[in-house]
Amino acid sequence: MMKTLFSLEGRTALVTGGSRGIGRMIAAGFLEYGAKVYISARKADACDAAAAELSAQGGTCVSLPQDLSTVAGCKALAEAIGRREPHLDILVNNAGAAWAADFDEFPESGWDKVMNLNVKSPFFLTQALHGMLKAGASDERPSKVINIASIDGIRLNPLETYSYHASKAALIYLTRRMAAKLVADRIVVTGIAPGPFASEMNRAARDNADQVAARTPLRRIGRDEDMAGAAIYLASRAGDYVVGDTIAVDGGIAYANLTPGPS
């Protein structure tokens, strides 16, 4: 049993926002541990290219491009998976957006775009895939939903990312609420709150890794295997008994970073 605790052999996964960044890290890890992986992204060319590159490294990765910023888009992706698979074992809600602007100038468009993609879409995509997730679930092998939040949903950063902060805090609590409901269907819902990983969304970690590392208790930014390892743990048998929790994967920023007191 222990030798196969983290295996994803025979499982089918969908990773949204899987063409780059954290989504791609997770997709690559799932493939290496035996899952068949579908990735979705808004840009078809990027999604197709990423799936081809990931498949070339071993395993089966399939591109399903889709804009998930609307409920219609979420339903369309669920229908596309349903035409290809009888059930779904793992859903990773990773697609997201950020927006920064001064408080007095923060636009409604920046609020709606972020809240729709970061909170609304994970709920309605999971809702649309509920039947497929339930179809493959059992007491011995529950299906998994993993919501990708952020440590910005746990603590503040200095940037004026009002809708992003609100959305990620909301997603952490939404994870708990969905977990309470879906566990009865043997669908285990959990979350990951990433810290600094190099990506298009986290350009500070990507372009100024040394500076960001200096502010991190572990003194480095996240590596691909850090994110993949956390996702594999939650997706596999190893994480079956973790229900509703969101794990910070951040090198200690959220919980081990002491703010200097008065001198």
BELKA-V650147 format. One record per pair of residues at least 24 apart in sequence whose ideal C-beta (glycine too) atoms are under 7 Angstrom apart, sorted by the first residue. I is the first residue (numbers start at 1). J is the second residue. D is the distance in Angstrom with one decimal. If there is no record, write none. Layout:
I;J;D, I;J;D
This chain:
5;236;6.6, 5;237;5.4, 5;238;4.6, 6;33;6.3, 6;232;5.6, 6;233;6.8, 6;236;4.6, 6;238;5.2, 7;33;6.2, 7;34;5.7, 7;236;6.4, 8;33;4.3, 8;34;4.7, 8;35;3.9, 8;232;6.9, 8;235;6.2, 8;236;5.8, 9;34;3.6, 11;35;4.7, 11;89;4.0, 11;90;6.0, 12;36;4.9, 12;85;5.5, 12;88;5.8, 12;89;5.2, 13;37;5.0, 13;38;7.0, 13;89;6.5, 13;90;3.8, 13;92;6.7, 13;235;7.0, 14;38;4.6, 14;40;6.8, 14;81;6.1, 14;88;6.1, 14;91;5.3, 14;92;6.9, 15;39;5.2, 15;92;4.4, 15;94;6.0, 16;40;4.9, 16;68;6.0, 16;92;6.7, 16;93;5.9, 16;94;5.2, 16;95;4.0, 16;125;7.0, 17;41;6.1, 17;94;4.2, 17;95;3.6, 17;96;6.4, 18;50;6.8, 18;94;6.8, 19;46;4.6, 19;47;4.7, 19;50;4.0, 20;46;6.9, 20;50;6.8, 20;199;6.9, 20;200;6.1, 21;199;3.4, 21;200;5.9, 21;201;6.3, 22;94;6.1, 22;148;6.2, 22;194;5.8, 22;197;5.8, 22;199;6.1, 22;227;5.6, 23;94;4.2, 24;50;6.1, 25;224;4.5, 25;227;4.4, 25;228;5.3, 26;92;5.7, 26;94;6.8, 26;227;6.2, 26;228;6.0, 26;231;4.3, 27;54;6.0, 27;61;6.5, 28;54;5.9, 28;224;7.0, 28;228;6.3, 29;228;2.7, 29;229;7.0, 29;231;6.0, 29;232;5.2, 30;232;6.9, 30;235;6.8, 31;58;6.4, 31;59;3.6, 31;61;6.0, 32;58;6.9, 33;232;5.4, 35;90;6.8, 36;60;4.7, 37;61;4.9, 38;62;4.8, 38;64;5.3, 38;81;6.4, 39;63;6.1, 40;64;4.9, 40;65;6.6, 40;66;5.0, 40;77;5.8, 41;65;6.1, 42;67;4.8, 68;95;5.2, 68;117;6.6, 68;121;4.6, 68;125;6.4, 69;116;5.4, 69;117;5.1, 69;121;6.6, 71;124;4.8, 74;121;5.8, 74;124;4.5, 74;125;4.2, 74;128;5.2, 75;128;5.0, 77;125;6.6, 78;125;6.7, 78;128;3.6, 78;129;4.9, 81;129;7.0, 81;132;6.6, 82;132;6.2, 86;135;6.6, 87;132;5.2, 87;135;3.9, 87;136;3.2, 88;129;5.8, 88;132;4.3, 88;133;5.5, 88;136;6.5, 88;143;7.0, 89;136;5.2, 89;143;5.5, 89;144;6.9, 90;144;4.7, 90;235;4.9, 91;126;6.4, 91;129;5.9, 91;133;6.5, 91;145;4.8, 92;146;4.8, 92;148;6.7, 92;231;6.7, 93;122;3.8, 93;125;6.3, 93;126;6.8, 93;145;7.0, 93;147;4.8, 93;148;6.4, 94;148;4.2, 95;121;6.6, 96;148;6.9, 98;161;5.8, 98;164;4.6, 98;201;5.7, 99;161;6.5, 99;163;5.7, 99;164;6.4, 100;159;5.2, 100;160;5.6, 100;161;4.8, 101;160;6.3, 102;160;6.0, 103;160;6.1, 106;162;5.7, 110;163;6.0, 111;163;4.5, 114;163;3.9, 114;164;5.6, 114;167;5.3, 115;163;5.7, 115;167;5.3, 118;167;3.7, 118;168;6.6, 118;171;6.2, 119;167;5.0, 119;170;4.9, 119;171;5.7, 119;174;6.5, 122;147;5.5, 122;171;6.4, 123;174;6.3, 126;178;6.5, 133;187;5.0, 134;185;4.7, 134;187;6.4, 137;185;6.2, 137;186;3.8, 137;187;5.6, 138;186;6.0, 139;186;6.2, 142;186;4.3, 142;187;6.3, 142;188;4.7, 142;240;6.0, 143;186;6.7, 143;187;4.7, 144;188;5.4, 144;234;6.5, 144;235;5.1, 145;187;6.2, 145;189;4.5, 146;190;5.7, 146;191;6.7, 146;192;6.3, 146;231;6.2, 146;234;5.3, 146;235;6.5, 147;171;5.5, 147;175;4.8, 147;191;4.3, 148;192;5.5, 148;194;6.8, 149;191;5.0, 149;192;6.8, 149;193;4.6, 149;246;5.6, 150;193;5.6, 150;194;6.1, 151;193;4.9, 151;194;6.9, 151;195;4.9, 151;248;5.6, 151;250;4.8, 151;253;5.8, 151;254;4.5, 153;193;6.2, 154;193;5.9, 154;248;6.4, 154;254;4.7, 155;254;5.4, 172;246;4.8, 175;244;6.4, 175;246;5.7, 176;244;4.6, 179;243;5.2, 179;244;3.4, 180;244;6.7, 183;243;5.6, 188;240;6.5, 188;243;5.5, 189;244;6.5, 190;234;5.0, 190;239;6.9, 190;242;5.5, 190;244;6.8, 190;245;5.8, 190;246;6.9, 191;246;3.3, 192;230;5.5, 192;231;6.5, 192;246;6.7, 192;247;5.5, 192;249;5.7, 193;246;5.3, 193;247;6.8, 193;248;4.6, 193;249;6.9, 193;250;6.9, 193;254;7.0, 194;222;6.7, 194;227;6.4, 194;249;5.4, 194;250;6.6, 195;222;6.2, 195;248;7.0, 195;249;6.6, 195;250;2.5, 195;251;5.7, 195;253;4.9, 196;221;4.5, 196;222;6.0, 197;221;6.5, 197;222;4.0, 197;227;6.1, 216;251;4.3, 216;252;6.7, 216;253;5.8, 217;251;5.9, 217;252;3.2, 217;253;6.8, 217;256;4.8, 217;257;5.6, 218;251;3.8, 218;252;5.6, 220;251;6.6, 222;249;6.7, 222;251;6.6
